[in-house]
Amino acid sequence: MQKLKVFERNRFIQQVDEQISHMQENSYSKKEIAKFLKKHKKMYKMSREDLNVYYRNLPKFIQSETENFMDYYNIEKSF
């Protein structure tokens, strides 16, 4: 997942959570809150699942233990 997508999905989740909190604090009816949740449920769930997978599978590199391979004219060079 691209870094920009991660930020976008985190922001979307945060906005939905903030809106629900706002609705609860301002005594919106359960019906209005349910309508809002229904509208965003699919994207919210998908975003949470994608972020869960992303954060559980971060690339792990140990400093000085990875190699960079460059290929110039079919001659490999390792740095």
N, CA, C and O atoms as a Maestro MAE file, in Angstrom:
{
 s_m_m2io_version
 :::
 2.0.0
}

f_m_ct {
 s_m_title
 :::
 protein
 m_atom[316] {
  # First column is atom index #
  i_m_mmod_type
  r_m_x_coord
  r_m_y_coord
  r_m_z_coord
  i_m_residue_number
  s_m_chain_name
  s_m_pdb_residue_name
  s_m_pdb_atom_name
  i_m_atomic_number
  :::
  1 25 0.854 -1.175 0.000 1 A "MET " " N  " 7
  2 3 0.000 0.000 0.000 1 A "MET " " CA " 6
  3 2 0.896 1.232 0.000 1 A "MET " " C  " 6
  4 15 1.851 1.312 0.772 1 A "MET " " O  " 8
  5 25 0.594 2.161 -0.841 2 A "GLN " " N  " 7
  6 3 1.381 3.379 -0.919 2 A "GLN " " CA " 6
  7 2 1.181 4.221 0.328 2 A "GLN " " C  " 6
  8 15 0.136 4.177 0.977 2 A "GLN " " O  " 8
  9 25 2.213 4.985 0.643 3 A "LYS " " N  " 7
  10 3 2.153 5.809 1.840 3 A "LYS " " CA " 6
  11 2 0.988 6.804 1.785 3 A "LYS " " C  " 6
  12 15 0.321 7.036 2.794 3 A "LYS " " O  " 8
  13 25 0.743 7.386 0.616 4 A "LEU " " N  " 7
  14 3 -0.352 8.338 0.478 4 A "LEU " " CA " 6
  15 2 -1.691 7.667 0.770 4 A "LEU " " C  " 6
  16 15 -2.551 8.252 1.428 4 A "LEU " " O  " 8
  17 25 -1.866 6.450 0.287 5 A "LYS " " N  " 7
  18 3 -3.104 5.723 0.563 5 A "LYS " " CA " 6
  19 2 -3.268 5.486 2.063 5 A "LYS " " C  " 6
  20 15 -4.375 5.574 2.595 5 A "LYS " " O  " 8
  21 25 -2.172 5.189 2.733 6 A "VAL " " N  " 7
  22 3 -2.224 4.959 4.176 6 A "VAL " " CA " 6
  23 2 -2.723 6.218 4.878 6 A "VAL " " C  " 6
  24 15 -3.609 6.145 5.729 6 A "VAL " " O  " 8
  25 25 -2.164 7.359 4.529 7 A "PHE " " N  " 7
  26 3 -2.596 8.618 5.149 7 A "PHE " " CA " 6
  27 2 -4.052 8.920 4.823 7 A "PHE " " C  " 6
  28 15 -4.806 9.363 5.689 7 A "PHE " " O  " 8
  29 25 -4.450 8.681 3.569 8 A "GLU " " N  " 7
  30 3 -5.833 8.940 3.166 8 A "GLU " " CA " 6
  31 2 -6.806 8.052 3.940 8 A "GLU " " C  " 6
  32 15 -7.847 8.517 4.403 8 A "GLU " " O  " 8
  33 25 -6.464 6.792 4.074 9 A "ARG " " N  " 7
  34 3 -7.357 5.872 4.791 9 A "ARG " " CA " 6
  35 2 -7.417 6.201 6.279 9 A "ARG " " C  " 6
  36 15 -8.486 6.153 6.886 9 A "ARG " " O  " 8
  37 25 -6.272 6.533 6.863 10 A "ASN " " N  " 7
  38 3 -6.268 6.937 8.275 10 A "ASN " " CA " 6
  39 2 -7.125 8.184 8.475 10 A "ASN " " C  " 6
  40 15 -7.884 8.280 9.439 10 A "ASN " " O  " 8
  41 25 -6.995 9.124 7.565 11 A "ARG " " N  " 7
  42 3 -7.771 10.366 7.667 11 A "ARG " " CA " 6
  43 2 -9.268 10.092 7.517 11 A "ARG " " C  " 6
  44 15 -10.078 10.669 8.243 11 A "ARG " " O  " 8
  45 25 -9.637 9.220 6.584 12 A "PHE " " N  " 7
  46 3 -11.046 8.871 6.398 12 A "PHE " " CA " 6
  47 2 -11.621 8.261 7.673 12 A "PHE " " C  " 6
  48 15 -12.703 8.648 8.115 12 A "PHE " " O  " 8
  49 25 -10.905 7.318 8.261 13 A "ILE " " N  " 7
  50 3 -11.360 6.672 9.500 13 A "ILE " " CA " 6
  51 2 -11.509 7.713 10.611 13 A "ILE " " C  " 6
  52 15 -12.493 7.708 11.351 13 A "ILE " " O  " 8
  53 25 -10.533 8.594 10.716 14 A "GLN " " N  " 7
  54 3 -10.579 9.645 11.737 14 A "GLN " " CA " 6
  55 2 -11.789 10.562 11.532 14 A "GLN " " C  " 6
  56 15 -12.462 10.925 12.497 14 A "GLN " " O  " 8
  57 25 -12.065 10.933 10.291 15 A "GLN " " N  " 7
  58 3 -13.205 11.811 10.012 15 A "GLN " " CA " 6
  59 2 -14.534 11.142 10.374 15 A "GLN " " C  " 6
  60 15 -15.416 11.773 10.957 15 A "GLN " " O  " 8
  61 25 -14.665 9.872 10.025 16 A "VAL " " N  " 7
  62 3 -15.902 9.157 10.353 16 A "VAL " " CA " 6
  63 2 -16.060 9.068 11.868 16 A "VAL " " C  " 6
  64 15 -17.142 9.323 12.397 16 A "VAL " " O  " 8
  65 25 -14.990 8.709 12.562 17 A "ASP " " N  " 7
  66 3 -15.043 8.608 14.026 17 A "ASP " " CA " 6
  67 2 -15.403 9.951 14.668 17 A "ASP " " C  " 6
  68 15 -16.207 10.011 15.598 17 A "ASP " " O  " 8
  69 25 -14.791 11.031 14.154 18 A "GLU " " N  " 7
  70 3 -15.086 12.355 14.696 18 A "GLU " " CA " 6
  71 2 -16.535 12.752 14.455 18 A "GLU " " C  " 6
  72 15 -17.173 13.348 15.322 18 A "GLU " " O  " 8
  73 25 -17.050 12.422 13.282 19 A "GLN " " N  " 7
  74 3 -18.438 12.762 12.966 19 A "GLN " " CA " 6
  75 2 -19.412 11.995 13.867 19 A "GLN " " C  " 6
  76 15 -20.404 12.553 14.336 19 A "GLN " " O  " 8
  77 25 -19.127 10.737 14.100 20 A "ILE " " N  " 7
  78 3 -19.988 9.943 14.980 20 A "ILE " " CA " 6
  79 2 -19.955 10.510 16.399 20 A "ILE " " C  " 6
  80 15 -20.995 10.628 17.048 20 A "ILE " " O  " 8
  81 25 -18.763 10.859 16.878 21 A "SER " " N  " 7
  82 3 -18.653 11.468 18.212 21 A "SER " " CA " 6
  83 2 -19.436 12.766 18.281 21 A "SER " " C  " 6
  84 15 -20.146 13.028 19.252 21 A "SER " " O  " 8
  85 25 -19.301 13.567 17.250 22 A "HIS " " N  " 7
  86 3 -20.039 14.836 17.190 22 A "HIS " " CA " 6
  87 2 -21.545 14.585 17.241 22 A "HIS " " C  " 6
  88 15 -22.273 15.268 17.962 22 A "HIS " " O  " 8
  89 25 -21.995 13.620 16.485 23 A "MET " " N  " 7
  90 3 -23.428 13.298 16.447 23 A "MET " " CA " 6
  91 2 -23.926 12.824 17.813 23 A "MET " " C  " 6
  92 15 -25.018 13.193 18.245 23 A "MET " " O  " 8
  93 25 -23.123 12.011 18.482 24 A "GLN " " N  " 7
  94 3 -23.521 11.513 19.806 24 A "GLN " " CA " 6
  95 2 -23.546 12.642 20.836 24 A "GLN " " C  " 6
  96 15 -24.462 12.732 21.653 24 A "GLN " " O  " 8
  97 25 -22.529 13.500 20.783 25 A "GLU " " N  " 7
  98 3 -22.447 14.608 21.741 25 A "GLU " " CA " 6
  99 2 -23.583 15.614 21.551 25 A "GLU " " C  " 6
  100 15 -23.994 16.277 22.504 25 A "GLU " " O  " 8
  101 25 -24.084 15.725 20.332 26 A "ASN " " N  " 7
  102 3 -25.133 16.697 20.031 26 A "ASN " " CA " 6
  103 2 -26.511 16.058 19.936 26 A "ASN " " C  " 6
  104 15 -27.416 16.598 19.299 26 A "ASN " " O  " 8
  105 25 -26.657 14.929 20.561 27 A "SER " " N  " 7
  106 3 -27.940 14.241 20.708 27 A "SER " " CA " 6
  107 2 -28.675 13.962 19.397 27 A "SER " " C  " 6
  108 15 -29.894 14.113 19.311 27 A "SER " " O  " 8
  109 25 -27.920 13.555 18.383 28 A "TYR " " N  " 7
  110 3 -28.572 13.103 17.151 28 A "TYR " " CA " 6
  111 2 -29.312 11.806 17.471 28 A "TYR " " C  " 6
  112 15 -28.910 11.071 18.373 28 A "TYR " " O  " 8
  113 25 -30.360 11.530 16.761 29 A "SER " " N  " 7
  114 3 -31.117 10.306 17.015 29 A "SER " " CA " 6
  115 2 -30.317 9.089 16.543 29 A "SER " " C  " 6
  116 15 -29.436 9.196 15.690 29 A "SER " " O  " 8
  117 25 -30.644 7.945 17.113 30 A "LYS " " N  " 7
  118 3 -29.979 6.709 16.708 30 A "LYS " " CA " 6
  119 2 -30.205 6.424 15.224 30 A "LYS " " C  " 6
  120 15 -29.347 5.859 14.546 30 A "LYS " " O  " 8
  121 25 -31.357 6.822 14.747 31 A "LYS " " N  " 7
  122 3 -31.695 6.616 13.336 31 A "LYS " " CA " 6
  123 2 -30.768 7.437 12.430 31 A "LYS " " C  " 6
  124 15 -30.303 6.943 11.402 31 A "LYS " " O  " 8
  125 25 -30.504 8.684 12.811 32 A "GLU " " N  " 7
  126 3 -29.613 9.544 12.024 32 A "GLU " " CA " 6
  127 2 -28.185 9.011 12.040 32 A "GLU " " C  " 6
  128 15 -27.500 9.026 11.017 32 A "GLU " " O  " 8
  129 25 -27.741 8.543 13.194 33 A "ILE " " N  " 7
  130 3 -26.394 7.985 13.313 33 A "ILE " " CA " 6
  131 2 -26.288 6.709 12.482 33 A "ILE " " C  " 6
  132 15 -25.297 6.494 11.785 33 A "ILE " " O  " 8
  133 25 -27.309 5.873 12.562 34 A "ALA " " N  " 7
  134 3 -27.322 4.627 11.785 34 A "ALA " " CA " 6
  135 2 -27.294 4.917 10.284 34 A "ALA " " C  " 6
  136 15 -26.630 4.211 9.524 34 A "ALA " " O  " 8
  137 25 -28.009 5.944 9.866 35 A "LYS " " N  " 7
  138 3 -28.027 6.327 8.448 35 A "LYS " " CA " 6
  139 2 -26.633 6.763 8.001 35 A "LYS " " C  " 6
  140 15 -26.176 6.390 6.921 35 A "LYS " " O  " 8
  141 25 -25.965 7.552 8.837 36 A "PHE " " N  " 7
  142 3 -24.595 7.992 8.534 36 A "PHE " " CA " 6
  143 2 -23.650 6.795 8.452 36 A "PHE " " C  " 6
  144 15 -22.844 6.687 7.527 36 A "PHE " " O  " 8
  145 25 -23.762 5.897 9.436 37 A "LEU " " N  " 7
  146 3 -22.898 4.708 9.444 37 A "LEU " " CA " 6
  147 2 -23.137 3.829 8.224 37 A "LEU " " C  " 6
  148 15 -22.188 3.315 7.631 37 A "LEU " " O  " 8
  149 25 -24.372 3.658 7.856 38 A "LYS " " N  " 7
  150 3 -24.705 2.821 6.701 38 A "LYS " " CA " 6
  151 2 -24.062 3.375 5.432 38 A "LYS " " C  " 6
  152 15 -23.566 2.623 4.594 38 A "LYS " " O  " 8
  153 25 -24.078 4.689 5.306 39 A "LYS " " N  " 7
  154 3 -23.511 5.354 4.129 39 A "LYS " " CA " 6
  155 2 -22.001 5.110 4.023 39 A "LYS " " C  " 6
  156 15 -21.478 4.981 2.916 39 A "LYS " " O  " 8
  157 25 -21.298 5.045 5.154 40 A "HIS " " N  " 7
  158 3 -19.832 4.952 5.147 40 A "HIS " " CA " 6
  159 2 -19.304 3.585 5.567 40 A "HIS " " C  " 6
  160 15 -18.092 3.371 5.587 40 A "HIS " " O  " 8
  161 25 -20.188 2.669 5.898 41 A "LYS " " N  " 7
  162 3 -19.794 1.382 6.477 41 A "LYS " " CA " 6
  163 2 -18.825 0.594 5.599 41 A "LYS " " C  " 6
  164 15 -17.801 0.113 6.083 41 A "LYS " " O  " 8
  165 25 -19.140 0.462 4.318 42 A "LYS " " N  " 7
  166 3 -18.316 -0.361 3.428 42 A "LYS " " CA " 6
  167 2 -16.884 0.179 3.320 42 A "LYS " " C  " 6
  168 15 -15.919 -0.570 3.472 42 A "LYS " " O  " 8
  169 25 -16.757 1.482 3.059 43 A "MET " " N  " 7
  170 3 -15.430 2.088 2.918 43 A "MET " " CA " 6
  171 2 -14.681 2.075 4.253 43 A "MET " " C  " 6
  172 15 -13.470 1.852 4.287 43 A "MET " " O  " 8
  173 25 -15.402 2.313 5.346 44 A "TYR " " N  " 7
  174 3 -14.795 2.308 6.681 44 A "TYR " " CA " 6
  175 2 -14.213 0.926 6.986 44 A "TYR " " C  " 6
  176 15 -13.072 0.804 7.432 44 A "TYR " " O  " 8
  177 25 -15.012 -0.102 6.739 45 A "LYS " " N  " 7
  178 3 -14.575 -1.476 7.007 45 A "LYS " " CA " 6
  179 2 -13.378 -1.842 6.130 45 A "LYS " " C  " 6
  180 15 -12.403 -2.416 6.615 45 A "LYS " " O  " 8
  181 25 -13.452 -1.513 4.849 46 A "MET " " N  " 7
  182 3 -12.367 -1.823 3.935 46 A "MET " " CA " 6
  183 2 -11.081 -1.095 4.338 46 A "MET " " C  " 6
  184 15 -9.996 -1.674 4.280 46 A "MET " " O  " 8
  185 25 -11.200 0.152 4.739 47 A "SER " " N  " 7
  186 3 -10.033 0.927 5.164 47 A "SER " " CA " 6
  187 2 -9.402 0.324 6.410 47 A "SER " " C  " 6
  188 15 -8.181 0.196 6.493 47 A "SER " " O  " 8
  189 25 -10.233 -0.047 7.377 48 A "ARG " " N  " 7
  190 3 -9.706 -0.660 8.609 48 A "ARG " " CA " 6
  191 2 -8.984 -1.973 8.313 48 A "ARG " " C  " 6
  192 15 -7.914 -2.237 8.861 48 A "ARG " " O  " 8
  193 25 -9.576 -2.792 7.444 49 A "GLU " " N  " 7
  194 3 -8.967 -4.076 7.101 49 A "GLU " " CA " 6
  195 2 -7.639 -3.887 6.367 49 A "GLU " " C  " 6
  196 15 -6.655 -4.561 6.672 49 A "GLU " " O  " 8
  197 25 -7.615 -2.975 5.403 50 A "ASP " " N  " 7
  198 3 -6.382 -2.724 4.651 50 A "ASP " " CA " 6
  199 2 -5.273 -2.200 5.550 50 A "ASP " " C  " 6
  200 15 -4.121 -2.617 5.432 50 A "ASP " " O  " 8
  201 25 -5.622 -1.290 6.443 51 A "LEU " " N  " 7
  202 3 -4.614 -0.745 7.352 51 A "LEU " " CA " 6
  203 2 -4.124 -1.802 8.330 51 A "LEU " " C  " 6
  204 15 -2.944 -1.830 8.680 51 A "LEU " " O  " 8
  205 25 -5.019 -2.664 8.766 52 A "ASN " " N  " 7
  206 3 -4.622 -3.749 9.658 52 A "ASN " " CA " 6
  207 2 -3.585 -4.644 8.974 52 A "ASN " " C  " 6
  208 15 -2.572 -4.999 9.577 52 A "ASN " " O  " 8
  209 25 -3.839 -5.002 7.730 53 A "VAL " " N  " 7
  210 3 -2.887 -5.824 6.973 53 A "VAL " " CA " 6
  211 2 -1.579 -5.068 6.781 53 A "VAL " " C  " 6
  212 15 -0.501 -5.634 6.964 53 A "VAL " " O  " 8
  213 25 -1.667 -3.805 6.418 54 A "TYR " " N  " 7
  214 3 -0.464 -2.994 6.186 54 A "TYR " " CA " 6
  215 2 0.400 -2.905 7.444 54 A "TYR " " C  " 6
  216 15 1.606 -3.145 7.385 54 A "TYR " " O  " 8
  217 25 -0.203 -2.564 8.570 55 A "TYR " " N  " 7
  218 3 0.571 -2.379 9.795 55 A "TYR " " CA " 6
  219 2 1.117 -3.696 10.355 55 A "TYR " " C  " 6
  220 15 2.111 -3.686 11.082 55 A "TYR " " O  " 8
  221 25 0.497 -4.808 10.034 56 A "ARG " " N  " 7
  222 3 1.003 -6.101 10.491 56 A "ARG " " CA " 6
  223 2 2.122 -6.628 9.597 56 A "ARG " " C  " 6
  224 15 2.833 -7.557 9.981 56 A "ARG " " O  " 8
  225 25 2.286 -6.047 8.412 57 A "ASN " " N  " 7
  226 3 3.263 -6.552 7.451 57 A "ASN " " CA " 6
  227 2 4.203 -5.459 6.955 57 A "ASN " " C  " 6
  228 15 4.500 -5.382 5.762 57 A "ASN " " O  " 8
  229 25 4.663 -4.628 7.857 58 A "LEU " " N  " 7
  230 3 5.601 -3.584 7.460 58 A "LEU " " CA " 6
  231 2 6.898 -4.225 6.974 58 A "LEU " " C  " 6
  232 15 7.342 -5.227 7.534 58 A "LEU " " O  " 8
  233 25 7.501 -3.657 5.944 59 A "PRO " " N  " 7
  234 3 8.787 -4.202 5.496 59 A "PRO " " CA " 6
  235 2 9.825 -4.022 6.598 59 A "PRO " " C  " 6
  236 15 9.896 -2.976 7.242 59 A "PRO " " O  " 8
  237 25 10.607 -5.040 6.796 60 A "LYS " " N  " 7
  238 3 11.616 -4.996 7.850 60 A "LYS " " CA " 6
  239 2 12.998 -5.171 7.222 60 A "LYS " " C  " 6
  240 15 13.306 -6.206 6.631 60 A "LYS " " O  " 8
  241 25 13.804 -4.151 7.362 61 A "PHE " " N  " 7
  242 3 15.159 -4.191 6.844 61 A "PHE " " CA " 6
  243 2 16.107 -3.918 7.998 61 A "PHE " " C  " 6
  244 15 15.871 -3.037 8.825 61 A "PHE " " O  " 8
  245 25 17.161 -4.674 8.036 62 A "ILE " " N  " 7
  246 3 18.175 -4.480 9.060 62 A "ILE " " CA " 6
  247 2 19.319 -3.699 8.417 62 A "ILE " " C  " 6
  248 15 19.821 -4.065 7.354 62 A "ILE " " O  " 8
  249 25 19.716 -2.623 9.081 63 A "GLN " " N  " 7
  250 3 20.737 -1.756 8.519 63 A "GLN " " CA " 6
  251 2 22.006 -2.549 8.216 63 A "GLN " " C  " 6
  252 15 22.454 -3.357 9.030 63 A "GLN " " O  " 8
  253 25 22.564 -2.314 7.066 64 A "SER " " N  " 7
  254 3 23.815 -2.923 6.581 64 A "SER " " CA " 6
  255 2 23.668 -4.403 6.256 64 A "SER " " C  " 6
  256 15 24.670 -5.077 6.019 64 A "SER " " O  " 8
  257 25 22.440 -4.929 6.238 65 A "GLU " " N  " 7
  258 3 22.257 -6.329 5.900 65 A "GLU " " CA " 6
  259 2 21.467 -6.529 4.617 65 A "GLU " " C  " 6
  260 15 21.133 -7.658 4.256 65 A "GLU " " O  " 8
  261 25 21.174 -5.447 3.939 66 A "THR " " N  " 7
  262 3 20.508 -5.575 2.651 66 A "THR " " CA " 6
  263 2 21.470 -5.110 1.567 66 A "THR " " C  " 6
  264 15 22.368 -4.307 1.819 66 A "THR " " O  " 8
  265 25 21.276 -5.616 0.382 67 A "GLU " " N  " 7
  266 3 22.138 -5.227 -0.722 67 A "GLU " " CA " 6
  267 2 21.323 -4.507 -1.778 67 A "GLU " " C  " 6
  268 15 20.152 -4.812 -2.008 67 A "GLU " " O  " 8
  269 25 21.963 -3.554 -2.405 68 A "ASN " " N  " 7
  270 3 21.359 -2.865 -3.534 68 A "ASN " " CA " 6
  271 2 22.018 -3.401 -4.792 68 A "ASN " " C  " 6
  272 15 23.235 -3.314 -4.953 68 A "ASN " " O  " 8
  273 25 21.220 -3.945 -5.667 69 A "PHE " " N  " 7
  274 3 21.741 -4.461 -6.923 69 A "PHE " " CA " 6
  275 2 21.417 -3.494 -8.040 69 A "PHE " " C  " 6
  276 15 20.285 -3.032 -8.181 69 A "PHE " " O  " 8
  277 25 22.420 -3.202 -8.821 70 A "MET " " N  " 7
  278 3 22.256 -2.346 -9.981 70 A "MET " " CA " 6
  279 2 22.668 -3.155 -11.205 70 A "MET " " C  " 6
  280 15 23.607 -3.948 -11.148 70 A "MET " " O  " 8
  281 25 21.980 -2.955 -12.277 71 A "ASP " " N  " 7
  282 3 22.285 -3.699 -13.496 71 A "ASP " " CA " 6
  283 2 22.580 -2.705 -14.612 71 A "ASP " " C  " 6
  284 15 21.687 -2.038 -15.133 71 A "ASP " " O  " 8
  285 25 23.867 -2.629 -14.962 72 A "TYR " " N  " 7
  286 3 24.279 -1.762 -16.053 72 A "TYR " " CA " 6
  287 2 24.778 -2.634 -17.193 72 A "TYR " " C  " 6
  288 15 25.796 -3.315 -17.072 72 A "TYR " " O  " 8
  289 25 24.062 -2.605 -18.281 73 A "TYR " " N  " 7
  290 3 24.456 -3.361 -19.469 73 A "TYR " " CA " 6
  291 2 24.663 -4.839 -19.148 73 A "TYR " " C  " 6
  292 15 25.623 -5.462 -19.601 73 A "TYR " " O  " 8
  293 25 23.737 -5.384 -18.352 74 A "ASN " " N  " 7
  294 3 23.748 -6.797 -17.963 74 A "ASN " " CA " 6
  295 2 24.966 -7.197 -17.132 74 A "ASN " " C  " 6
  296 15 25.338 -8.369 -17.089 74 A "ASN " " O  " 8
  297 25 25.568 -6.237 -16.488 75 A "ILE " " N  " 7
  298 3 26.667 -6.531 -15.556 75 A "ILE " " CA " 6
  299 2 26.167 -6.120 -14.173 75 A "ILE " " C  " 6
  300 15 25.992 -4.934 -13.895 75 A "ILE " " O  " 8
  301 25 25.940 -7.107 -13.312 76 A "GLU " " N  " 7
  302 3 25.414 -6.808 -11.984 76 A "GLU " " CA " 6
  303 2 26.482 -6.191 -11.094 76 A "GLU " " C  " 6
  304 15 27.641 -6.606 -11.098 76 A "GLU " " O  " 8
  305 25 26.068 -5.205 -10.346 77 A "LYS " " N  " 7
  306 3 26.960 -4.611 -9.346 77 A "LYS " " CA " 6
  307 2 26.193 -4.561 -8.036 77 A "LYS " " C  " 6
  308 15 25.017 -4.199 -8.005 77 A "LYS " " O  " 8
  309 25 26.848 -4.916 -6.987 78 A "SER " " N  " 7
  310 3 26.231 -4.912 -5.671 78 A "SER " " CA " 6
  311 2 26.893 -3.832 -4.828 78 A "SER " " C  " 6
  312 15 28.118 -3.726 -4.776 78 A "SER " " O  " 8
  313 25 26.064 -3.040 -4.172 79 A "PHE " " N  " 7
  314 3 26.588 -1.978 -3.321 79 A "PHE " " CA " 6
  315 2 26.206 -2.213 -1.899 79 A "PHE " " C  " 6
  316 15 26.558 -1.420 -1.026 79 A "PHE " " O  " 8
  :::
 }
 m_bond[315] {
  # First column is bond index #
  i_m_from
  i_m_to
  i_m_order
  :::
  1 1 2 1
  2 2 3 1
  3 3 4 2
  4 3 5 1
  5 5 6 1
  6 6 7 1
  7 7 8 2
  8 7 9 1
  9 9 10 1
  10 10 11 1
  11 11 12 2
  12 11 13 1
  13 13 14 1
  14 14 15 1
  15 15 16 2
  16 15 17 1
  17 17 18 1
  18 18 19 1
  19 19 20 2
  20 19 21 1
  21 21 22 1
  22 22 23 1
  23 23 24 2
  24 23 25 1
  25 25 26 1
  26 26 27 1
  27 27 28 2
  28 27 29 1
  29 29 30 1
  30 30 31 1
  31 31 32 2
  32 31 33 1
  33 33 34 1
  34 34 35 1
  35 35 36 2
  36 35 37 1
  37 37 38 1
  38 38 39 1
  39 39 40 2
  40 39 41 1
  41 41 42 1
  42 42 43 1
  43 43 44 2
  44 43 45 1
  45 45 46 1
  46 46 47 1
  47 47 48 2
  48 47 49 1
  49 49 50 1
  50 50 51 1
  51 51 52 2
  52 51 53 1
  53 53 54 1
  54 54 55 1
  55 55 56 2
  56 55 57 1
  57 57 58 1
  58 58 59 1
  59 59 60 2
  60 59 61 1
  61 61 62 1
  62 62 63 1
  63 63 64 2
  64 63 65 1
  65 65 66 1
  66 66 67 1
  67 67 68 2
  68 67 69 1
  69 69 70 1
  70 70 71 1
  71 71 72 2
  72 71 73 1
  73 73 74 1
  74 74 75 1
  75 75 76 2
  76 75 77 1
  77 77 78 1
  78 78 79 1
  79 79 80 2
  80 79 81 1
  81 81 82 1
  82 82 83 1
  83 83 84 2
  84 83 85 1
  85 85 86 1
  86 86 87 1
  87 87 88 2
  88 87 89 1
  89 89 90 1
  90 90 91 1
  91 91 92 2
  92 91 93 1
  93 93 94 1
  94 94 95 1
  95 95 96 2
  96 95 97 1
  97 97 98 1
  98 98 99 1
  99 99 100 2
  100 99 101 1
  101 101 102 1
  102 102 103 1
  103 103 104 2
  104 103 105 1
  105 105 106 1
  106 106 107 1
  107 107 108 2
  108 107 109 1
  109 109 110 1
  110 110 111 1
  111 111 112 2
  112 111 113 1
  113 113 114 1
  114 114 115 1
  115 115 116 2
  116 115 117 1
  117 117 118 1
  118 118 119 1
  119 119 120 2
  120 119 121 1
  121 121 122 1
  122 122 123 1
  123 123 124 2
  124 123 125 1
  125 125 126 1
  126 126 127 1
  127 127 128 2
  128 127 129 1
  129 129 130 1
  130 130 131 1
  131 131 132 2
  132 131 133 1
  133 133 134 1
  134 134 135 1
  135 135 136 2
  136 135 137 1
  137 137 138 1
  138 138 139 1
  139 139 140 2
  140 139 141 1
  141 141 142 1
  142 142 143 1
  143 143 144 2
  144 143 145 1
  145 145 146 1
  146 146 147 1
  147 147 148 2
  148 147 149 1
  149 149 150 1
  150 150 151 1
  151 151 152 2
  152 151 153 1
  153 153 154 1
  154 154 155 1
  155 155 156 2
  156 155 157 1
  157 157 158 1
  158 158 159 1
  159 159 160 2
  160 159 161 1
  161 161 162 1
  162 162 163 1
  163 163 164 2
  164 163 165 1
  165 165 166 1
  166 166 167 1
  167 167 168 2
  168 167 169 1
  169 169 170 1
  170 170 171 1
  171 171 172 2
  172 171 173 1
  173 173 174 1
  174 174 175 1
  175 175 176 2
  176 175 177 1
  177 177 178 1
  178 178 179 1
  179 179 180 2
  180 179 181 1
  181 181 182 1
  182 182 183 1
  183 183 184 2
  184 183 185 1
  185 185 186 1
  186 186 187 1
  187 187 188 2
  188 187 189 1
  189 189 190 1
  190 190 191 1
  191 191 192 2
  192 191 193 1
  193 193 194 1
  194 194 195 1
  195 195 196 2
  196 195 197 1
  197 197 198 1
  198 198 199 1
  199 199 200 2
  200 199 201 1
  201 201 202 1
  202 202 203 1
  203 203 204 2
  204 203 205 1
  205 205 206 1
  206 206 207 1
  207 207 208 2
  208 207 209 1
  209 209 210 1
  210 210 211 1
  211 211 212 2
  212 211 213 1
  213 213 214 1
  214 214 215 1
  215 215 216 2
  216 215 217 1
  217 217 218 1
  218 218 219 1
  219 219 220 2
  220 219 221 1
  221 221 222 1
  222 222 223 1
  223 223 224 2
  224 223 225 1
  225 225 226 1
  226 226 227 1
  227 227 228 2
  228 227 229 1
  229 229 230 1
  230 230 231 1
  231 231 232 2
  232 231 233 1
  233 233 234 1
  234 234 235 1
  235 235 236 2
  236 235 237 1
  237 237 238 1
  238 238 239 1
  239 239 240 2
  240 239 241 1
  241 241 242 1
  242 242 243 1
  243 243 244 2
  244 243 245 1
  245 245 246 1
  246 246 247 1
  247 247 248 2
  248 247 249 1
  249 249 250 1
  250 250 251 1
  251 251 252 2
  252 251 253 1
  253 253 254 1
  254 254 255 1
  255 255 256 2
  256 255 257 1
  257 257 258 1
  258 258 259 1
  259 259 260 2
  260 259 261 1
  261 261 262 1
  262 262 263 1
  263 263 264 2
  264 263 265 1
  265 265 266 1
  266 266 267 1
  267 267 268 2
  268 267 269 1
  269 269 270 1
  270 270 271 1
  271 271 272 2
  272 271 273 1
  273 273 274 1
  274 274 275 1
  275 275 276 2
  276 275 277 1
  277 277 278 1
  278 278 279 1
  279 279 280 2
  280 279 281 1
  281 281 282 1
  282 282 283 1
  283 283 284 2
  284 283 285 1
  285 285 286 1
  286 286 287 1
  287 287 288 2
  288 287 289 1
  289 289 290 1
  290 290 291 1
  291 291 292 2
  292 291 293 1
  293 293 294 1
  294 294 295 1
  295 295 296 2
  296 295 297 1
  297 297 298 1
  298 298 299 1
  299 299 300 2
  300 299 301 1
  301 301 302 1
  302 302 303 1
  303 303 304 2
  304 303 305 1
  305 305 306 1
  306 306 307 1
  307 307 308 2
  308 307 309 1
  309 309 310 1
  310 310 311 1
  311 311 312 2
  312 311 313 1
  313 313 314 1
  314 314 315 1
  315 315 316 2
  :::
 }
}
